[in-house]
């Protein structure tokens, strides 16, 4: 019973982190769709804050043993690749 509870908490933690990552991904996609300048101070501030917050959430979940460090890194890496794609798309504009 206890191991089922731990697995359930781990699944919930991962799902919540993924949901937060999806919100950030939506911000990136909106920027890509509009090709709004990535250097816009407001955009950068919001995205930086969101990314920092997610990284802190991931660190906390890792420290609690709710997710593996590699899984948290994979979430961040995916978002960073999307950010890179946004910057590349803007530069090609």
C-alpha positions as CSV (number, residue, x, y, z in Angstrom):
1,X,0.0,0.0,0.0
2,X,2.8,2.5,0.9
3,X,4.7,1.8,-2.3
4,X,1.5,2.4,-4.3
5,X,1.1,5.8,-2.5
6,X,4.7,6.7,-3.4
7,X,4.3,5.8,-7.0
8,X,1.0,7.8,-7.1
9,X,2.8,10.8,-5.7
10,X,5.6,10.4,-8.2
11,X,3.2,10.2,-11.1
12,X,1.3,13.3,-9.8
13,X,4.6,15.2,-9.4
14,X,5.7,14.4,-12.9
15,X,2.3,15.2,-14.3
16,X,2.2,18.6,-12.6
17,X,5.7,19.4,-13.8
18,X,4.8,18.4,-17.3
19,X,1.7,20.6,-17.1
20,X,3.8,23.6,-16.1
21,X,6.2,22.8,-18.9
22,X,3.3,22.8,-21.3
23,X,2.3,26.2,-20.2
24,X,5.8,27.5,-21.0
25,X,5.8,25.7,-24.3
26,X,2.5,27.4,-25.2
27,X,4.2,30.8,-24.5
28,X,7.0,29.8,-26.8
29,X,4.6,28.6,-29.5
30,X,2.7,31.9,-29.4
31,X,5.9,33.7,-29.9
32,X,6.9,31.4,-32.8
33,X,3.5,31.8,-34.4
34,X,3.7,35.6,-34.3
35,X,7.5,35.7,-34.6
36,X,7.5,38.5,-32.1
37,X,10.9,39.6,-31.2
38,X,12.4,37.3,-28.6
39,X,14.4,40.1,-27.2
40,X,11.2,41.9,-26.1
41,X,12.0,42.7,-22.4
42,X,8.5,41.8,-21.2
43,X,8.6,38.5,-23.1
44,X,12.0,37.7,-21.8
45,X,11.1,38.5,-18.2
46,X,8.0,36.4,-18.3
47,X,9.7,33.4,-19.9
48,X,12.8,33.7,-17.7
49,X,10.5,33.8,-14.6
50,X,8.5,30.8,-15.8
51,X,11.7,28.8,-16.6
52,X,13.3,29.6,-13.3
53,X,10.1,28.7,-11.4
54,X,9.9,25.4,-13.2
55,X,13.6,24.6,-12.6
56,X,13.0,25.2,-8.8
57,X,9.9,23.0,-8.9
58,X,12.0,20.3,-10.6
59,X,14.8,20.6,-8.1
60,X,12.3,20.4,-5.2
61,X,10.7,17.3,-6.7
62,X,14.1,15.7,-7.2
63,X,15.1,16.4,-3.6
64,X,11.9,14.8,-2.4
65,X,12.6,11.7,-4.5
66,X,9.4,12.2,-6.5
67,X,11.2,12.3,-9.9
68,X,14.6,11.3,-11.2
69,X,17.1,14.1,-11.9
70,X,17.4,12.9,-15.6
71,X,13.6,13.3,-16.1
72,X,13.7,16.8,-14.8
73,X,16.6,17.6,-17.0
74,X,14.7,16.2,-20.0
75,X,11.8,18.6,-19.3
76,X,14.1,21.6,-19.2
77,X,16.1,20.4,-22.2
78,X,12.9,20.1,-24.3
79,X,11.9,23.7,-23.4
80,X,15.4,25.0,-24.1
81,X,15.3,23.3,-27.6
82,X,12.0,25.1,-28.3
83,X,13.5,28.4,-27.2
84,X,16.4,27.9,-29.5
85,X,14.1,27.1,-32.4
86,X,12.2,30.3,-31.6
87,X,15.4,32.4,-31.8
88,X,16.4,30.6,-35.0
89,X,13.0,31.2,-36.6
90,X,13.2,34.9,-35.6
91,X,16.7,35.4,-37.0
92,X,15.6,33.8,-40.3
93,X,12.6,36.1,-40.5
